[in-house]
């Protein structure tokens, strides 16, 4: 596939777009008129299922294997998208890993993978995407309300990584302001996905509104931040969790 300047539709790249929140974001941005690229780590069939659904609705989508703990894979994904579609208009960094353990039980491997994907991978994805982005573009990270309230005695390291993302976004927003690129962070609370399907009732009881996010609702906020009405919102972390952190 070769980029042609005749196709003026904007371009969106979603890191971690094959399932759950990431898939919903890919579908929503495609509906908004973006040509969409989405990365996956180990589920090519699921990623292609999302891309096929986009194409069935008249959109354009491509899938890319990219481990967000691998700097070369991150850069290769950005390069592949820009070669196929042209410069980025939006990049959403949704890739992340969760490992729960009390401090005394924390395995070094779990610490390393969370630091590698949830912090280093986010930094590198923002760096590579910004370099390939048009001025006036949008960078959006998917963090977590755990940056504000850990919520579980075994979630300290995960919460730390998400708090780091919130701090990162504030600083990067200043770095990229001269290019009019906004940088924002969406912080979902409990969200109804296949990963939470066996604990929905338990999670619902912890939320004041007594309901979980739907992935489409998180995607809706991403869509807003990617759009023209959010042009002066930058450096923000926007929490959507039914009042969990209140």
PyMOL commands that set and color helices and strands:
alter all, ss='L'
color gray80, all
select helices_A, chain A and resi 20-31+44-56+71-85+103-105+108-131+145-147+156-179+200-206+215-226+228-230
alter helices_A, ss='H'
color red, helices_A
select strands_A, chain A and resi 11-15+35-40+61-65+88-93+133-142+182-188+191-192+213-214+237-240
alter strands_A, ss='S'
color yellow, strands_A
deselect
rebuild
show_as cartoon
